[in-house]
Amino acid sequence: MASTTAHRPTAHPTAVRSPATGTRLGRAIWGLILVLAFAVLPAAVQPTAARADNPIVQNVYTADPAPLVYNGRVYLYTGHDEDGSNSSFVMKDWRVWSSADMVNWTDHGSPLSLATFSWASTDAWAGQAVERGGKFYWYVPVTARATGRMAIGVAVADSPTGPFRDALGHPLIENSEIDPTVFIDDNGQAYLYWGNPNLWYVKLNADMTSYAGSPVQIPLTTAGFGTRTDNPDRPTLYEEAPWVYKRNGLYYLVYAAKCCSEFIAYSTAPSPTGPWTYRGTVMPSQGNSFTNHPGIVDFQGNSYFFYHNGALPGGGGFTRSVAVEKFSYNADGTIPTINMTTTGAPQVGALDPYVRQEAETVAWGSGIETEWTSDGGMDVGWIDNGDYIKVKGVAFGAGASSYTARVASATSGGTVELRLGSPSGTVVGRCTVPNTGGWQAWTTVTCPVNGATGTQDLYLRFAGGSGFLFNMNWWQFTRAA
C-alpha cells in the first residue's frame, strides 16, 4: 500500500516544499538511538549518536519495499507516505535507492509518480520492478481516473533508476485489486501476481507489457493459505502484498496475512501456479504499523528480508519506513521466523573513500534532506548547524591526506567536520564552505586530513550559523602517499 518527498527551492533557503525531493520529518530527532523497538520517540528528546541502522531511510517515510539485484547492487523500489498522514494513505510517487553493501544507501530520488500515468488519479501504492532484456519494468497499482477503480499500470526505463515512462498509456489490468508482484521463471516465462481480497496471476508475454489468456484466480484454500478464524468472509490468512520467487526448484509465495495488524506468512508450491501449501509465519505482527509488505532477495551469498514498520519519529500505520534483516534458510528450505531489529543487516565489505561518493549515500542521516541538482543528479540539502551524515564502514587503510567535496551555498556557508565513530567523535579534518553565489552554484573545496586510518564509521557533521548552510553533491578522500 503507500509513500513522499520535499524540495528546498534553489532561489533561497525557505521552509517551502514542493513534491520533488525529501521531507524533513522532524530534524531535531533523527539522531536518536531507537532504544525501544520501534516506539515513537518524543520530539523533545535531543539527538544522540545513532547506533541503529534500521529503518534504512530516515529523511522520508518509505513503504512497500521491492528489492532488485542488478549489476552488483541492490536496487530498492519503495512507495512514499507523505508527512502528516495519520488517517489515510497519502501517496503520490515512488522512490528508488541502491546499495552495494546493504548499509550505505544511495538516494536516487523519485523517477516515477502518479503524473507519469495520464490516466491515473491517486494512490501510488505497492509495486515491484524487474529487469528483462536490459530494460526495467515497474508494475504499480493506482486509481484509474475514468472508473475510480484500482488498476495496475506498467512503466519502463532503460536504467534501474529511471526515468520511467508509461509503457502503455492505459492500465495493463483493471479489476479493482492491488499489489502486483512479478516473477520470471527459469524457462523465461514471466508471471504477474496481485490481489486483495483475492489472489490472481497472468502469464506475461515476452514484451512484459501484455499477457496471454485471461487472469486466473488462485483458489484460496486453508491447506494452501492457512486458516483465519475471526472473519467468515476471509477464511484463509492471505490478505495482500504477494511476493513470488524460486529457490532450489521450490516456488515461494510470501504475503501479508490476517489484517489487522498484519503478519508475514508464506506458502510453497512445486510450480508457479500451485498447488500451494501453507508453511507458516515469517515475521509476526509487530512494529507500530497495521500493514506490512515483504521482499526477499539473495545478494553476495546472503539472503535478505525487507519489510516496513512505523519506527521513525511520527511513524505509524500511514507513515511507514522500510527496514531489512539478514536471514538464513533452514536446512529443509523453510524460512525461519524473523523479528524486526534496529540493528538491521550487517555490512557486506567496506566503502571505498578514495573514489567519488555521492553525498546522498547514507547509512544514517540527521536533519538532512535530498533534492535534484541542476545537472539531474541528487544532492544533500537543507543542512543546518548540527546536522550530520553517517557513512558506515569506510576503509581508510593506511590513511588519508585530504578530503574534497562539491558544495554550493547562497548564504555564508559553514564547515564540514570529518569525525570518526560518532557525531562527537575525533575530528580528522575540517573543510570550510564559502558563499558560492547560489544553492546550485557548485564549487570544490579541499582540506587536509590527519588520523583517518583503518575501517571506521565516518560522520560528516555540519557546523555554522543559523539557517540553511550549504548543499553537498559529492565527496572523496585522497590517499596518503
N, C-alpha and C positions, 0 to 999 in steps of 0.2 A: 504494500500500500504506500506510502507517501514521502517530500523534502524541499531548500532555497539558498540565496546569497545576498551580498550588498556591495556597493561600489563607491569609493570616495572620489568625488569629482576631481578632475585634473586641474581645474582652474584655481581652486582654493580649498583649504582643508576645513570644510564644514562637516556637520554631522549628517548632512543629507545623504540618502542612499538611493540607488537605483538597482533594478534586478539584474545586475551584470556580474557581480563577484561575491565577496564574502561578508558575513554578518558578524557583529562583534560579540554577541552572546554574553555580555557582562564581563568586560575586560578585567575587572578587578579581581575575579575569582578563578581565572583559568589555571593559575599555578598551584591550586590546592592539591594536596595529596588526597585521593579518594579513600579515606580510611575505612568507612563503612561501605560495604559492597553496594554501589550504585544508589546510595541515598542522595537526595537533592541537598546540596550544601548551601548554607545561608550566605547571602551576598555580603554580609557584614564581616565575614572572616577575611583576613588579609592573605595574600598569596605567599606560599612557601615553595620549597623545591619540589618539583613534580617528579616523583619516582614511578608513577604509573604510566603505562603506555597504551592502555585501553580506556576509553574509545580511541581509535586510531586517528580520528579527525576531531579537532577541538574548536575550530573557528566558525563552523556552520553545523547545523543539525543534518545528519545523514540517515538514510533508512534503506532497507531492502537491498542488501549487498548482492552483487553478482560478479564474482571474480572470473577472470580470464587469464590464462598463462599464455604469453606470446613473446617469442624472441628474448628469452632470458629475464622477463619481468612479469610481475603480476599486475594486471590492469583491473581496477576495481570500479565497477559501474554502480552508482547509487542513486536513489531518489533524494529529495531535499525538502525537509519540513521547514516551512517559514517560521521565523521567530514569532513568539507570542501566540502560536496556535494552541489553544488549550481546550477546544471543544469540537474540533473537526480537523480533517486532513486538508491543509492548505499547501498545495504542491504545484509548482509552476514549471520546473525544469529538472533536468538530471545532471549529475556531475560525474567526472572521471578522475581517478587518482591512480598512481602506479608506484611500485616499489621493486627494487632489486634485492632487498634484504629483509623484508617483512616488518620493519620497524620505522624506517625513514620513508615517508610517503610524499610523493610529488603531486601537487595540486595542478590539474590540467584544466580547471575551470568547467564551464557548462557548454558543451558542444551540441546540446540537444535540449529543446524546450517545447512547450505547447505551441509556440509560434511557428515551429518547424512544420507542423501539420495544419494546413489551412482549414481543414475540415473538423479540427478538434476545438473544444471549448475549455474544459477544465480537467483536473485530476491527472497529474503526471505521476502515476503510480508505478508499481514494481515491474521492472523489465529485466531483460538479460541480453547480452551481446555475445556474438560468436564470430569467429573468423572462418572464411572459406574462400579459397582461390585468391588470396591477397586482398579481399575486401572484408569489411566488418559490418555485420547486420545486427541492428539493435531493435528488439521487439518490445513494445511498451503498450500498456493499456491506458486509454484516455476516454473521456466522454465525447461522443460524436455530437457535433452541434445540431445536425439535422434531425436526429432522432432522440437525443437525450439519453441514449443507452451507452453502456461501456463497450468499447471496441478495441481491437488490437491493431496498431499500426506498426510498420517496419521502416526504419531509417537505415541508410547505408553510407559508408565512408571509406576512403582509401587509406586511412590511418586509424589505429586503435583509439586515438584521442580526437578524432574528427577533423574538420567539422562534418556533422551528419546532415543528410538531406532526406526528405521524404521520398522513399523509393517508388511509391505507387500513386500518391495523390488522393488516396481513399483508403478505407480500412482494409486490412488483409482478412480479418474475421470480425464479425459483429454479432454476438449472441448474449450481450449483457453480462458476460463473465470476464474475469481478470487474471492477472499474474502469469504471463507467459514465461515458459522456460523452453530452451531449445537444446537438442542433443543430436549429434551426428555420429552414427554408428560406424563400426569398422568397415562396413561394406559401402560407405558413402551415403547411405540413406539418412536423411535428416528428418527429425520429428519435432513438432511443436506441441507442447502440453500446456494446458491452462485450466483455470476453473475455480469458482466459488459461487454457488454451493456444490456444483457438480465437478467432475474431472473429465477433461476431453483431450483428444490428440488428433492431429492430422499428419500425414506424410507430406513433407515439403518437397517440392521439385528442386532440381539442382540449382535453379536460379535463386533459391531461398526467398523468393517474393511471391510464389504461387504454390498451390498444393494440389495433389491428386485425390480424387474422390471427395467424399463429404466428411465433416468432422465425426469422430467416433466417440461416443460416451463410454467411459470406462466404468464397469459395474463397481459400485462402492459396497462391497460385501464386508461383513465383520471379519471373515477369515483374511481378507486382503488388507483391511484398514482398521482393524480393532473395533471395539465396542464402546459407544458413547451411551451413557445411562441417563443423562439428565435432559435429553432433548429428543422426543419421539420423531421429530421432523428430520433429524440428522442422526441416524442410528449408528454411523461409524465415526471414527475420530478425525477423519480427513476434514480440513477446513479450507485451506488455501495455500498459496506460495509453494507450488511443487518445484523440485529441483531434481533433474534426472541425469545420471551418469552411469558408466560401466566400469567395473573393476574385476579383473581375473575371470572374465566370462559371465559375471553376475550383474544384473541391472538393478540399480538402486533408485528409489523414489523417496526423497526426503521432503517433508512438508510441515507446515504449521497445523497443529492439531487442537481440537476442542476449545474453540473460543468460548468465553474469555475469562481469564487470561490464557493465551495460547502457550503450548509447549511444542517442541520439535520432535516429531516421530519419523519413522521410516518403514518402508516395505521393500521387498526384493522380488525379482522375477527372473525366469530363465530367458525371457525375450523382452524387447522394448514395449511390447503390447500386453504383457502379462503371461499367465495369471499371477497376480500379486499376492504376496504373503506378508502379513503384518509382523514386524520384528521388534517393535518396542520404542522406547524413548531415547532420543539423542540428547536433548537438552530440556531439563524440567522448566516449568513456568517460573520465571524469576526476572529481575532486572528493571522494575519500575516502568514497564510498558506492557499493555494488554495484548499487543501483537508481537510476533517475531517472524523472521524470514531467514531461511538457511541458504548457504552457498558453500560448496565443498570443492577444493582443488588439491592436486598434488603439485609441489614445487620444490625443486632441488632435493628430491628424495624424501621429502616430508609431506604429511597431509595436514590440511588446514581447514578449520570450520569457521565460517563467517556468519555473523548474526547481528541483530541490533537490540538496543535497550534504551532506557531513559536515564543514563548515568550522568550526563553532564549537568551543570547548574541550569535550572529552568527546564530540565528534561522531563519527559513523561510519555504518555501514550500517543501524543500528537507532535512531540518534539524529541525525536529519537536520534540515536547515534550508533554507528557501525563499529563493531569490535571483532576480534579474531582470536582463536585459540589453536595451538598445535595439538594434534592427537595422533594416536597410532591405532590401527585396526586390531581387533583381537585375532588370534591365530586362525579362527574359523571364518574370518571375513566380516564378522559382525562389528557394528560401531559401538564403542564404549559410551557410557554416559558422560557428557561433557558439561561442566559448570562454567558460568561466567567468572572471569577474574579481572582485576585491574592491572595485572602484570602483562597480559597478552602473550603473544608468541615471542620466542627468543629470536635474536638477530641471526641471520644467515650471512656469514662472512663479516666484512667490515666496510666502512665507507672510505673512499679514497679522497683525501682533501687536496691532492695535487692535480686533480682535474677539475674543470669548471663544474660547480654545483649550483643548481638553481636555488635561490633564496627560499622559494616555496616548497623545498624539500625539508620536511619537518617530522620529527618524532613526537614532539610536544610543543605547543605554542601557547604563550600567554599574552593576550591583548592584541595580537596581530590579526590582520585580515589579508586576503589576496585580491588582486584585481588584474584585469587585462592591461597590458602595456601598449604603447603606441605602435610597437612593432609586431603585435599579435601574440606575444608570449604572455607570461604572468609575472607579477612582482608581488612583494610583500609591502603592504602599505598600512595607513592609519597607525603608524608607530608613535607611541607616547613614551615619555620617560618611565623607565622601569619595565617595559615590555621585554620579552625575550623569546628566542627560539632555541629549542634543544635539538641537537643533531647527535644521534646515538652511535657509539662505536666507531669513532673516527680514528683511522690508522695513521698516526703521525710518524711512526717508525723512529728513526734516529733523530728526527727533529725538523721543525720548520723555521725558516728565516724571515718570512714576511707573509702578509695577508693582503689580498686585493679584493675590492668589492666594487660593483657597479651600482651607483646610487644617484638619487635625484632629490632636490628639496626646493620648495618655494618659500621656505622660511629661513631661520638662522641655522638649520641643520642640527647636528648633535654629534654623538660619539657612539661607535660600535665597540663595546668592551668584549674581548675574547676571554672567556672564563672556562675553566675545566671543572667538571664534576657536579656543579650546581650553579644557579644564578648568582650565588655569592661566593663562588669558588675562586681559585687562584687566577689572577689576571695575567695572561701571557702576551697581551697586546692591546693597544687602543688605537682605533682609526677615527680621525676627525672627518666629519662630513660637512662641507660648506653649503651655503646657498648656491644652487646651480642655476637658478632662474626659472624653475618650474618643476612641477611634480613628474613630468616626463622629459625633462631636460637632463639627460644622463651624463655622468662623468665617472671616471675611475679613480678611486683613492687607494693608497697603499700605505702600510705601516709595518714597522719591524715586529717580529715575534720572537720571544725568548721563553723556553721552558715547555714547549708543546712537544712532548715525546710519547712514545708508546701508543696504545689504543685507549682512547678516553672519550667520554661524553663531552661534546663541545656545546657551550652556551653562548649564543650571540645576545648579549644584553645591551639594550639601547638606553642611552642617557642623554639628557639635555634639559631644556627649559620646558615651559608649559605649552600645551597644544601639540599638534602633529609635528614630528621632527623631519622625517625623510622617508623615501621609498628605497627598497633594495631589490635589485634584479637578480644578481648572481654574485658568487664569491669563489675564491680559490687561494690556496696557500702555495708558497714556493718552498721547495725542499732545501734544507741547509746543505751547503757544499760538503 
